[in-house]
Amino acid sequence: MNFALTEEQEAVRRMVRSFVDKEIIPHIREWDANGHFEPSIMKRLAELELMGVCIPERYGGAGMDYNTLAIVCEELERGDTAFRTAVSVHTGLNSMTLLQWGDDFHKERYLIPQARGQKIGAFGLTEPNAGSDVAAMVTTARRDGDDYILNGAKTWISLCDIADHFLIFAKTDKDKGHHGISCFIVERTFPGVTTRAIKGKLGIRAGNTGEVILDEVRVPKENRLGEEGEGFKIAMSALDNGRFTVAAGACGLINASLEASLAYCRERKTFGKEIGRHQLVQQMIARMAANLEISRLLVYRAGWLKNLGKRNTRETSLAKWFACDAAFEAANDAVQIHGAYGYSNEYPVERYLRNAKAPVIYEGTREIHTIMQAEYALGYRRDKPLRRMLPAWPFAQEGEAER
């Protein structure tokens, strides 16, 4: 394994960092305070070819590797979690799932415009009473001739009011538990689809999050992704990609907390010296710096496995669990270092702390990942290759078989 970033990856990091510094950081305090999601950022990300950064060029993407996606997510979250979340959902949860499970129709109609940023994709798995317990979902899909009729509601759906396409998971057989779930591509324009934003969130206030309601929504059978009953496998493989981007974003939040704390340590003096000279402050700084390096290594290892086309559920889970906990700890320490000023939005660290809590919960709670890692260690859980895997990188060219 080579730990050095390529020149292309370093160039992408510089580009995204410059974009964040110029177009997000100067405005994010206002957007966060007003609960405003700024749609122009999505347009700019598309112009920079970042909406399909790891999608093969023949499907409208930039054709870069999966660790380049991680770098993009890290730098975006350094600006604000809301915009990393947008890429996580659009690219990680939706577009990469279409790449892995979609047929030629799905890729032509949905993946290509999403990879180009012409259309926005979202992901609908969670329900009011079905989060970690996916099998408890009550959304249904019944066959009606050449269509399916979907009824139900999804909640905590990022980009709910922005997305053009949703991956919706619904039960096609209520008696089969996990094996009775199927996945469908639902367009916003289908009659019976409505959305509603959730207000009053603790953090990620500059993001669009809400509910998707499905009332007798007629979906053509060709919009089913995979076979009937494969929805749970599809959802879990999608989470391998989403969790990867969440872990990468957590690195950006650790880095943002560290950068803000280093600047304040040199600015603020107590007892006649910079607070960075105090050992207990140094302890918090050292912990941030160490956890940033550890988190990046865990993320890049998962990305390396993705590049090889190998199953990475265990490695991605570990990266997500560790990095998100470390990000919350780093943001909390950053507030402590800033003292009373850390409690005010005059400095960004209070926003970091609010934003850091959600990733500890979504895409597998801390507790879910703890159980997963224990079961892997004990030998109770083992992964098998899926019927369809993400294509390895570098991607095959047009006319070649995907590796």
GULO-66609 format. One record per residue (C-alpha): residue number from 1; x, y, z. Coordinates in Angstrom, 2 decimals, padded with zeros to 5 digits, m for minus. Example, Ala and Ser with C-alpha at 12.3 -4.5 7.8 and 13.67 -1.06 7.14 Angstrom:
GULO-66609
<titi num="1" x="012.30" y="m004.50" z="007.80"/>
<titi num="2" x="013.67" y="m001.06" z="007.14"/>
//
This chain:
GULO-66609
<titi num="1" x="000.00" y="000.00" z="000.00"/>
<titi num="2" x="001.36" y="003.39" z="m001.02"/>
<titi num="3" x="000.52" y="006.14" z="001.49"/>
<titi num="4" x="001.64" y="009.00" z="m000.78"/>
<titi num="5" x="m001.04" y="010.97" z="m002.60"/>
<titi num="6" x="m000.62" y="011.30" z="m006.34"/>
<titi num="7" x="m000.03" y="014.66" z="m007.99"/>
<titi num="8" x="m003.61" y="014.53" z="m009.28"/>
<titi num="9" x="m004.97" y="013.91" z="m005.78"/>
<titi num="10" x="m002.92" y="016.77" z="m004.35"/>
<titi num="11" x="m004.21" y="019.02" z="m007.14"/>
<titi num="12" x="m007.79" y="018.04" z="m006.33"/>
<titi num="13" x="m007.19" y="018.78" z="m002.64"/>
<titi num="14" x="m005.83" y="022.24" z="m003.47"/>
<titi num="15" x="m008.73" y="022.95" z="m005.82"/>
<titi num="16" x="m011.43" y="021.94" z="m003.34"/>
<titi num="17" x="m009.71" y="023.75" z="m000.47"/>
<titi num="18" x="m009.54" y="026.94" z="m002.54"/>
<titi num="19" x="m013.21" y="026.54" z="m003.48"/>
<titi num="20" x="m014.20" y="026.07" z="000.17"/>
<titi num="21" x="m012.14" y="029.06" z="001.31"/>
<titi num="22" x="m013.64" y="031.35" z="m001.33"/>
<titi num="23" x="m017.22" y="030.18" z="m001.74"/>
<titi num="24" x="m018.31" y="028.47" z="001.47"/>
<titi num="25" x="m016.41" y="029.77" z="004.50"/>
<titi num="26" x="m017.22" y="033.49" z="003.91"/>
<titi num="27" x="m020.97" y="032.71" z="003.91"/>
<titi num="28" x="m021.46" y="029.65" z="006.10"/>
<titi num="29" x="m022.08" y="031.51" z="009.36"/>
<titi num="30" x="m025.05" y="033.30" z="007.76"/>
<titi num="31" x="m026.36" y="030.19" z="006.00"/>
<titi num="32" x="m026.13" y="028.19" z="009.20"/>
<titi num="33" x="m027.85" y="030.88" z="011.28"/>
<titi num="34" x="m030.71" y="031.15" z="008.76"/>
<titi num="35" x="m031.06" y="027.42" z="008.12"/>
<titi num="36" x="m030.39" y="028.11" z="004.43"/>
<titi num="37" x="m029.20" y="025.49" z="001.96"/>
<titi num="38" x="m027.38" y="027.29" z="m000.84"/>
<titi num="39" x="m028.18" y="025.49" z="m004.13"/>
<titi num="40" x="m025.56" y="027.38" z="m006.13"/>
<titi num="41" x="m022.89" y="025.33" z="m004.35"/>
<titi num="42" x="m024.20" y="022.18" z="m006.03"/>
<titi num="43" x="m023.99" y="023.88" z="m009.41"/>
<titi num="44" x="m020.40" y="024.93" z="m008.73"/>
<titi num="45" x="m019.47" y="021.40" z="m007.59"/>
<titi num="46" x="m020.85" y="020.11" z="m010.88"/>
<titi num="47" x="m018.80" y="022.64" z="m012.83"/>
<titi num="48" x="m015.69" y="021.38" z="m011.00"/>
<titi num="49" x="m016.63" y="017.76" z="m011.93"/>
<titi num="50" x="m016.95" y="016.85" z="m008.26"/>
<titi num="51" x="m020.50" y="015.46" z="m008.35"/>
<titi num="52" x="m019.25" y="012.35" z="m010.12"/>
<titi num="53" x="m015.61" y="012.43" z="m009.14"/>
<titi num="54" x="m015.28" y="008.62" z="m008.84"/>
<titi num="55" x="m017.77" y="007.66" z="m011.57"/>
<titi num="56" x="m016.21" y="006.34" z="m014.82"/>
<titi num="57" x="m015.95" y="008.87" z="m017.62"/>
<titi num="58" x="m018.24" y="006.86" z="m019.92"/>
<titi num="59" x="m021.01" y="007.43" z="m017.35"/>
<titi num="60" x="m020.41" y="011.17" z="m017.16"/>
<titi num="61" x="m017.98" y="011.21" z="m014.22"/>
<titi num="62" x="m014.41" y="012.37" z="m013.75"/>
<titi num="63" x="m013.07" y="008.80" z="m013.60"/>
<titi num="64" x="m010.91" y="009.37" z="m010.52"/>
<titi num="65" x="m010.30" y="006.79" z="m007.80"/>
<titi num="66" x="m012.28" y="006.31" z="m004.61"/>
<titi num="67" x="m009.68" y="007.93" z="m002.37"/>
<titi num="68" x="m009.98" y="011.08" z="m004.45"/>
<titi num="69" x="m013.65" y="011.07" z="m003.44"/>
<titi num="70" x="m012.45" y="010.85" z="000.18"/>
<titi num="71" x="m010.23" y="013.89" z="m000.32"/>
<titi num="72" x="m013.13" y="015.87" z="m001.79"/>
<titi num="73" x="m015.34" y="014.97" z="001.18"/>
<titi num="74" x="m012.65" y="015.87" z="003.71"/>
<titi num="75" x="m012.10" y="019.29" z="002.22"/>
<titi num="76" x="m015.82" y="020.03" z="001.86"/>
<titi num="77" x="m016.50" y="019.19" z="005.50"/>
<titi num="78" x="m013.66" y="021.46" z="006.51"/>
<titi num="79" x="m016.00" y="024.16" z="005.19"/>
<titi num="80" x="m019.24" y="022.71" z="006.52"/>
<titi num="81" x="m020.80" y="019.30" z="007.03"/>
<titi num="82" x="m023.85" y="020.27" z="004.96"/>
<titi num="83" x="m021.95" y="020.25" z="001.67"/>
<titi num="84" x="m020.03" y="017.07" z="002.40"/>
<titi num="85" x="m023.39" y="015.51" z="003.20"/>
<titi num="86" x="m024.72" y="016.58" z="m000.19"/>
<titi num="87" x="m021.86" y="014.79" z="m001.96"/>
<titi num="88" x="m022.13" y="011.79" z="000.37"/>
<titi num="89" x="m025.79" y="011.32" z="m000.50"/>
<titi num="90" x="m025.70" y="012.23" z="m004.18"/>
<titi num="91" x="m022.47" y="010.41" z="m005.04"/>
<titi num="92" x="m021.85" y="007.86" z="m002.27"/>
<titi num="93" x="m025.34" y="006.60" z="m001.52"/>
<titi num="94" x="m027.06" y="007.12" z="m004.87"/>
<titi num="95" x="m024.72" y="007.33" z="m007.87"/>
<titi num="96" x="m022.25" y="004.69" z="m006.68"/>
<titi num="97" x="m025.20" y="002.38" z="m006.01"/>
<titi num="98" x="m026.43" y="002.89" z="m009.58"/>
<titi num="99" x="m022.89" y="002.18" z="m010.79"/>
<titi num="100" x="m022.77" y="m001.05" z="m008.80"/>
<titi num="101" x="m026.30" y="m002.38" z="m009.29"/>
<titi num="102" x="m027.77" y="m000.56" z="m012.26"/>
<titi num="103" x="m028.34" y="m001.95" z="m015.75"/>
<titi num="104" x="m027.75" y="m000.05" z="m018.99"/>
<titi num="105" x="m031.13" y="001.70" z="m018.73"/>
<titi num="106" x="m030.50" y="002.90" z="m015.16"/>
<titi num="107" x="m027.04" y="004.18" z="m016.02"/>
<titi num="108" x="m028.12" y="005.96" z="m019.17"/>
<titi num="109" x="m031.25" y="007.57" z="m017.74"/>
<titi num="110" x="m030.13" y="008.32" z="m014.19"/>
<titi num="111" x="m026.41" y="007.82" z="m013.54"/>
<titi num="112" x="m025.03" y="009.89" z="m016.41"/>
<titi num="113" x="m026.99" y="013.09" z="m015.66"/>
<titi num="114" x="m026.25" y="012.67" z="m011.94"/>
<titi num="115" x="m022.52" y="012.22" z="m012.51"/>
<titi num="116" x="m022.54" y="015.38" z="m014.61"/>
<titi num="117" x="m024.44" y="017.22" z="m011.88"/>
<titi num="118" x="m027.38" y="017.90" z="m014.19"/>
<titi num="119" x="m029.67" y="015.95" z="m011.84"/>
<titi num="120" x="m029.42" y="015.39" z="m008.08"/>
<titi num="121" x="m029.87" y="012.02" z="m006.38"/>
<titi num="122" x="m030.97" y="011.16" z="m002.84"/>
<titi num="123" x="m031.44" y="008.01" z="m000.74"/>
<titi num="124" x="m034.58" y="006.90" z="001.06"/>
<titi num="125" x="m034.08" y="004.11" z="003.60"/>
<titi num="126" x="m034.86" y="005.53" z="007.07"/>
<titi num="127" x="m038.44" y="005.72" z="008.34"/>
<titi num="128" x="m039.96" y="007.13" z="011.55"/>
<titi num="129" x="m039.83" y="003.66" z="013.16"/>
<titi num="130" x="m037.12" y="002.03" z="011.04"/>
<titi num="131" x="m033.57" y="003.30" z="011.42"/>
<titi num="132" x="m031.02" y="000.75" z="012.59"/>
<titi num="133" x="m033.77" y="m001.90" z="012.37"/>
<titi num="134" x="m034.22" y="m001.76" z="008.58"/>
<titi num="135" x="m036.61" y="m004.72" z="008.49"/>
<titi num="136" x="m039.13" y="m002.68" z="010.53"/>
<titi num="137" x="m039.87" y="m000.45" z="007.53"/>
<titi num="138" x="m043.53" y="m000.19" z="006.58"/>
<titi num="139" x="m043.22" y="001.42" z="003.14"/>
<titi num="140" x="m044.68" y="m001.02" z="000.62"/>
<titi num="141" x="m044.45" y="m001.69" z="m003.11"/>
<titi num="142" x="m047.15" y="m003.84" z="m004.66"/>
<titi num="143" x="m047.02" y="m005.12" z="m008.22"/>
<titi num="144" x="m049.67" y="m003.78" z="m010.58"/>
<titi num="145" x="m049.12" y="m005.00" z="m014.13"/>
<titi num="146" x="m045.93" y="m003.45" z="m015.47"/>
<titi num="147" x="m045.66" y="m001.07" z="m012.51"/>
<titi num="148" x="m045.23" y="m001.03" z="m008.77"/>
<titi num="149" x="m047.40" y="001.11" z="m006.48"/>
<titi num="150" x="m045.43" y="002.61" z="m003.57"/>
<titi num="151" x="m046.93" y="003.85" z="m000.31"/>
<titi num="152" x="m045.17" y="005.07" z="002.80"/>
<titi num="153" x="m042.94" y="007.78" z="004.21"/>
<titi num="154" x="m039.18" y="008.21" z="004.58"/>
<titi num="155" x="m037.59" y="010.62" z="007.06"/>
<titi num="156" x="m034.24" y="012.29" z="007.71"/>
<titi num="157" x="m033.65" y="012.29" z="003.97"/>
<titi num="158" x="m030.85" y="014.65" z="002.95"/>
<titi num="159" x="m031.55" y="016.74" z="m000.18"/>
<titi num="160" x="m035.26" y="015.87" z="000.13"/>
<titi num="161" x="m036.39" y="019.18" z="m001.42"/>
<titi num="162" x="m033.48" y="019.37" z="m003.88"/>
<titi num="163" x="m033.18" y="015.88" z="m005.37"/>
<titi num="164" x="m034.58" y="014.89" z="m008.76"/>
<titi num="165" x="m034.22" y="011.14" z="m008.15"/>
<titi num="166" x="m034.61" y="009.03" z="m005.01"/>
<titi num="167" x="m033.51" y="005.47" z="m004.29"/>
<titi num="168" x="m036.49" y="004.25" z="m002.29"/>
<titi num="169" x="m036.52" y="000.97" z="m000.35"/>
<titi num="170" x="m039.88" y="m000.71" z="000.13"/>
<titi num="171" x="m041.28" y="m004.09" z="001.07"/>
<titi num="172" x="m042.48" y="m006.20" z="m001.83"/>
<titi num="173" x="m043.14" y="m009.12" z="000.54"/>
<titi num="174" x="m044.11" y="m008.25" z="004.12"/>
<titi num="175" x="m043.58" y="m011.82" z="005.35"/>
<titi num="176" x="m039.91" y="m012.18" z="004.39"/>
<titi num="177" x="m038.27" y="m009.59" z="006.67"/>
<titi num="178" x="m034.94" y="m008.39" z="005.21"/>
<titi num="179" x="m035.45" y="m010.66" z="002.20"/>
<titi num="180" x="m038.72" y="m008.95" z="001.30"/>
<titi num="181" x="m037.22" y="m005.50" z="000.63"/>
<titi num="182" x="m036.68" y="m004.15" z="m002.89"/>
<titi num="183" x="m035.15" y="m000.94" z="m004.26"/>
<titi num="184" x="m036.74" y="001.50" z="m006.70"/>
<titi num="185" x="m035.65" y="004.65" z="m008.53"/>
<titi num="186" x="m038.38" y="007.22" z="m007.93"/>
<titi num="187" x="m038.47" y="010.55" z="m009.76"/>
<titi num="188" x="m039.69" y="013.65" z="m007.99"/>
<titi num="189" x="m042.11" y="014.29" z="m010.83"/>
<titi num="190" x="m043.95" y="010.99" z="m010.33"/>
<titi num="191" x="m047.50" y="011.77" z="m009.12"/>
<titi num="192" x="m047.91" y="011.18" z="m005.39"/>
<titi num="193" x="m044.36" y="012.21" z="m004.36"/>
<titi num="194" x="m044.17" y="015.09" z="m001.88"/>
<titi num="195" x="m041.39" y="016.33" z="000.38"/>
<titi num="196" x="m041.19" y="018.42" z="003.53"/>
<titi num="197" x="m038.10" y="019.87" z="005.23"/>
<titi num="198" x="m037.35" y="019.27" z="008.92"/>
<titi num="199" x="m036.66" y="022.46" z="010.87"/>
<titi num="200" x="m035.11" y="023.02" z="014.30"/>
<titi num="201" x="m032.08" y="020.74" z="013.87"/>
<titi num="202" x="m029.21" y="020.85" z="016.35"/>
<titi num="203" x="m026.62" y="020.96" z="013.59"/>
<titi num="204" x="m026.06" y="020.80" z="009.83"/>
<titi num="205" x="m028.49" y="023.69" z="009.65"/>
<titi num="206" x="m027.17" y="024.76" z="006.24"/>
<titi num="207" x="m028.27" y="021.39" z="004.85"/>
<titi num="208" x="m031.63" y="020.34" z="003.46"/>
<titi num="209" x="m033.09" y="017.40" z="005.41"/>
<titi num="210" x="m036.64" y="016.17" z="005.63"/>
<titi num="211" x="m039.39" y="013.73" z="004.71"/>
<titi num="212" x="m040.39" y="012.04" z="001.47"/>
<titi num="213" x="m044.04" y="010.98" z="001.35"/>
<titi num="214" x="m045.20" y="008.37" z="m001.16"/>
<titi num="215" x="m048.94" y="008.21" z="m001.83"/>
<titi num="216" x="m049.93" y="005.63" z="m004.46"/>
<titi num="217" x="m046.80" y="006.42" z="m006.46"/>
<titi num="218" x="m046.72" y="004.43" z="m009.69"/>
<titi num="219" x="m043.18" y="003.33" z="m010.58"/>
<titi num="220" x="m042.37" y="001.46" z="m013.83"/>
<titi num="221" x="m040.96" y="m002.03" z="m013.26"/>
<titi num="222" x="m037.80" y="m001.09" z="m015.15"/>
<titi num="223" x="m037.08" y="001.37" z="m012.33"/>
<titi num="224" x="m036.57" y="m001.49" z="m009.90"/>
<titi num="225" x="m032.86" y="m001.71" z="m009.05"/>
<titi num="226" x="m031.69" y="m005.31" z="m008.79"/>
<titi num="227" x="m034.05" y="m008.22" z="m008.29"/>
<titi num="228" x="m037.07" y="m008.34" z="m006.01"/>
<titi num="229" x="m035.87" y="m009.07" z="m002.49"/>
<titi num="230" x="m032.34" y="m007.71" z="m003.09"/>
<titi num="231" x="m033.11" y="m004.35" z="m001.53"/>
<titi num="232" x="m031.42" y="m005.09" z="001.80"/>
<titi num="233" x="m028.18" y="m006.16" z="000.07"/>
<titi num="234" x="m028.32" y="m003.07" z="m002.12"/>
<titi num="235" x="m028.92" y="m000.81" z="000.90"/>
<titi num="236" x="m026.03" y="m002.31" z="002.86"/>
<titi num="237" x="m023.64" y="m002.00" z="m000.09"/>
<titi num="238" x="m024.77" y="001.61" z="m000.52"/>
<titi num="239" x="m023.99" y="002.23" z="003.15"/>
<titi num="240" x="m020.46" y="000.91" z="002.59"/>
<titi num="241" x="m020.04" y="003.83" z="000.20"/>
<titi num="242" x="m021.95" y="006.37" z="002.26"/>
<titi num="243" x="m020.08" y="005.50" z="005.45"/>
<titi num="244" x="m016.80" y="005.85" z="003.57"/>
<titi num="245" x="m017.64" y="009.43" z="002.62"/>
<titi num="246" x="m018.88" y="010.21" z="006.16"/>
<titi num="247" x="m015.60" y="008.95" z="007.63"/>
<titi num="248" x="m013.64" y="011.02" z="005.13"/>
<titi num="249" x="m015.70" y="014.08" z="005.99"/>
<titi num="250" x="m015.02" y="013.52" z="009.69"/>
<titi num="251" x="m011.32" y="013.95" z="008.90"/>
<titi num="252" x="m012.17" y="017.39" z="007.54"/>
<titi num="253" x="m014.00" y="018.33" z="010.71"/>
<titi num="254" x="m011.07" y="017.18" z="012.86"/>
<titi num="255" x="m008.77" y="019.24" z="010.66"/>
<titi num="256" x="m011.03" y="022.29" z="010.87"/>
<titi num="257" x="m011.15" y="021.97" z="014.67"/>
<titi num="258" x="m007.38" y="021.64" z="014.78"/>
<titi num="259" x="m006.75" y="024.62" z="012.49"/>
<titi num="260" x="m009.11" y="026.85" z="014.49"/>
<titi num="261" x="m007.55" y="025.73" z="017.78"/>
<titi num="262" x="m003.99" y="026.30" z="016.58"/>
<titi num="263" x="m004.85" y="029.83" z="015.50"/>
<titi num="264" x="m006.56" y="030.60" z="018.81"/>
<titi num="265" x="m003.69" y="029.07" z="020.81"/>
<titi num="266" x="m001.32" y="031.60" z="019.28"/>
<titi num="267" x="m003.78" y="034.49" z="019.61"/>
<titi num="268" x="m004.94" y="034.05" z="023.22"/>
<titi num="269" x="m002.68" y="034.56" z="026.23"/>
<titi num="270" x="m003.22" y="033.60" z="029.87"/>
<titi num="271" x="m000.86" y="033.83" z="032.82"/>
<titi num="272" x="001.59" y="035.74" z="030.67"/>
<titi num="273" x="001.96" y="033.27" z="027.81"/>
<titi num="274" x="000.15" y="031.85" z="024.79"/>
<titi num="275" x="m002.36" y="029.22" z="025.87"/>
<titi num="276" x="m000.64" y="026.81" z="023.51"/>
<titi num="277" x="002.21" y="026.74" z="026.04"/>
<titi num="278" x="m000.04" y="025.14" z="028.67"/>
<titi num="279" x="000.38" y="021.37" z="028.79"/>
<titi num="280" x="m003.29" y="020.48" z="029.15"/>
<titi num="281" x="m004.08" y="022.55" z="026.06"/>
<titi num="282" x="m001.22" y="020.79" z="024.29"/>
<titi num="283" x="m002.79" y="017.47" z="025.29"/>
<titi num="284" x="m005.98" y="018.38" z="023.42"/>
<titi num="285" x="m004.01" y="019.60" z="020.40"/>
<titi num="286" x="m001.94" y="016.41" z="020.33"/>
<titi num="287" x="m005.08" y="014.27" z="020.51"/>
<titi num="288" x="m006.60" y="016.11" z="017.54"/>
<titi num="289" x="m003.42" y="015.77" z="015.49"/>
<titi num="290" x="m003.05" y="012.05" z="016.25"/>
<titi num="291" x="m006.71" y="011.26" z="015.56"/>
<titi num="292" x="m006.57" y="013.13" z="012.26"/>
<titi num="293" x="m003.70" y="010.93" z="011.07"/>
<titi num="294" x="m005.32" y="007.72" z="012.35"/>
<titi num="295" x="m008.67" y="008.58" z="010.79"/>
<titi num="296" x="m007.11" y="009.35" z="007.42"/>
<titi num="297" x="m005.21" y="006.06" z="007.41"/>
<titi num="298" x="m008.39" y="004.12" z="008.17"/>
<titi num="299" x="m010.25" y="005.96" z="005.40"/>
<titi num="300" x="m007.50" y="005.48" z="002.84"/>
<titi num="301" x="m007.29" y="001.77" z="003.66"/>
<titi num="302" x="m011.00" y="001.39" z="002.95"/>
<titi num="303" x="m010.55" y="003.39" z="m000.26"/>
<titi num="304" x="m007.62" y="001.20" z="m001.28"/>
<titi num="305" x="m009.86" y="m001.87" z="m000.97"/>
<titi num="306" x="m012.54" y="m000.12" z="m003.01"/>
<titi num="307" x="m009.95" y="000.62" z="m005.69"/>
<titi num="308" x="m009.15" y="m003.10" z="m005.82"/>
<titi num="309" x="m012.83" y="m003.98" z="m006.17"/>
<titi num="310" x="m012.85" y="m005.85" z="m002.85"/>
<titi num="311" x="m015.51" y="m006.02" z="m000.14"/>
<titi num="312" x="m014.72" y="m003.44" z="002.56"/>
<titi num="313" x="m017.67" y="m003.48" z="004.97"/>
<titi num="314" x="m015.52" y="m004.15" z="008.05"/>
<titi num="315" x="m012.86" y="m001.59" z="007.17"/>
<titi num="316" x="m015.37" y="001.10" z="006.26"/>
<titi num="317" x="m017.34" y="000.50" z="009.46"/>
<titi num="318" x="m014.18" y="000.88" z="011.53"/>
<titi num="319" x="m013.20" y="004.09" z="009.72"/>
<titi num="320" x="m016.67" y="005.57" z="010.17"/>
<titi num="321" x="m016.90" y="004.62" z="013.85"/>
<titi num="322" x="m013.45" y="005.87" z="014.80"/>
<titi num="323" x="m013.36" y="009.04" z="012.67"/>
<titi num="324" x="m016.82" y="010.26" z="013.69"/>
<titi num="325" x="m016.13" y="009.75" z="017.39"/>
<titi num="326" x="m012.77" y="011.48" z="016.95"/>
<titi num="327" x="m014.42" y="014.41" z="015.13"/>
<titi num="328" x="m016.91" y="014.93" z="017.94"/>
<titi num="329" x="m014.09" y="014.80" z="020.49"/>
<titi num="330" x="m011.99" y="017.24" z="018.44"/>
<titi num="331" x="m014.88" y="019.72" z="018.14"/>
<titi num="332" x="m015.61" y="019.44" z="021.85"/>
<titi num="333" x="m011.94" y="020.07" z="022.68"/>
<titi num="334" x="m011.87" y="023.00" z="020.26"/>
<titi num="335" x="m014.75" y="024.63" z="022.15"/>
<titi num="336" x="m012.90" y="024.01" z="025.42"/>
<titi num="337" x="m009.73" y="025.61" z="024.07"/>
<titi num="338" x="m011.69" y="028.66" z="022.95"/>
<titi num="339" x="m013.31" y="028.94" z="026.38"/>
<titi num="340" x="m016.30" y="031.29" z="026.53"/>
<titi num="341" x="m015.68" y="032.41" z="022.96"/>
<titi num="342" x="m016.15" y="028.81" z="021.84"/>
<titi num="343" x="m019.75" y="029.07" z="022.98"/>
<titi num="344" x="m020.41" y="031.91" z="020.54"/>
<titi num="345" x="m020.78" y="031.80" z="016.77"/>
<titi num="346" x="m018.16" y="034.53" z="016.62"/>
<titi num="347" x="m015.85" y="031.53" z="016.17"/>
<titi num="348" x="m016.71" y="028.47" z="014.05"/>
<titi num="349" x="m016.02" y="025.81" z="016.68"/>
<titi num="350" x="m019.54" y="025.85" z="018.18"/>
<titi num="351" x="m020.86" y="024.98" z="014.71"/>
<titi num="352" x="m018.31" y="022.19" z="014.43"/>
<titi num="353" x="m019.56" y="020.72" z="017.70"/>
<titi num="354" x="m023.20" y="020.90" z="016.63"/>
<titi num="355" x="m022.42" y="019.41" z="013.24"/>
<titi num="356" x="m020.24" y="016.63" z="014.66"/>
<titi num="357" x="m023.06" y="014.94" z="016.54"/>
<titi num="358" x="m025.20" y="013.81" z="013.60"/>
<titi num="359" x="m022.53" y="011.61" z="011.91"/>
<titi num="360" x="m022.13" y="009.69" z="015.18"/>
<titi num="361" x="m025.79" y="008.71" z="014.72"/>
<titi num="362" x="m026.55" y="008.40" z="011.01"/>
<titi num="363" x="m025.42" y="005.66" z="008.62"/>
<titi num="364" x="m024.98" y="003.30" z="011.54"/>
<titi num="365" x="m024.91" y="004.57" z="015.11"/>
<titi num="366" x="m021.81" y="004.30" z="017.27"/>
<titi num="367" x="m023.50" y="001.34" z="018.94"/>
<titi num="368" x="m024.21" y="m000.46" z="015.66"/>
<titi num="369" x="m020.57" y="m000.14" z="014.58"/>
<titi num="370" x="m019.36" y="m001.28" z="018.00"/>
<titi num="371" x="m021.42" y="m004.47" z="017.65"/>
<titi num="372" x="m020.25" y="m004.97" z="014.05"/>
<titi num="373" x="m016.57" y="m004.73" z="015.00"/>
<titi num="374" x="m017.02" y="m007.08" z="017.96"/>
<titi num="375" x="m018.81" y="m009.64" z="015.80"/>
<titi num="376" x="m016.06" y="m009.48" z="013.18"/>
<titi num="377" x="m013.41" y="m009.97" z="015.88"/>
<titi num="378" x="m015.34" y="m012.88" z="017.42"/>
<titi num="379" x="m015.91" y="m014.53" z="014.06"/>
<titi num="380" x="m019.70" y="m014.23" z="014.28"/>
<titi num="381" x="m019.82" y="m012.03" z="011.18"/>
<titi num="382" x="m018.13" y="m012.74" z="007.83"/>
<titi num="383" x="m018.60" y="m010.97" z="004.52"/>
<titi num="384" x="m019.19" y="m012.72" z="001.23"/>
<titi num="385" x="m018.73" y="m011.16" z="m002.22"/>
<titi num="386" x="m021.93" y="m009.56" z="m003.47"/>
<titi num="387" x="m023.54" y="m010.55" z="m006.76"/>
<titi num="388" x="m022.41" y="m007.16" z="m008.03"/>
<titi num="389" x="m019.38" y="m005.28" z="m006.76"/>
<titi num="390" x="m018.21" y="m001.74" z="m007.40"/>
<titi num="391" x="m015.88" y="m001.68" z="m010.40"/>
<titi num="392" x="m012.20" y="m001.63" z="m009.51"/>
<titi num="393" x="m010.09" y="001.40" z="m010.43"/>
<titi num="394" x="m008.65" y="002.33" z="m012.89"/>
<titi num="395" x="m011.91" y="001.88" z="m014.71"/>
<titi num="396" x="m012.04" y="m000.04" z="m017.96"/>
<titi num="397" x="m012.38" y="002.03" z="m021.09"/>
<titi num="398" x="m015.37" y="001.90" z="m023.43"/>
<titi num="399" x="m015.69" y="m001.54" z="m024.95"/>
<titi num="400" x="m013.55" y="m003.28" z="m022.32"/>
<titi num="401" x="m014.86" y="m005.52" z="m019.58"/>
<titi num="402" x="m014.90" y="m003.82" z="m016.19"/>
<titi num="403" x="m012.25" y="m005.18" z="m013.88"/>
//
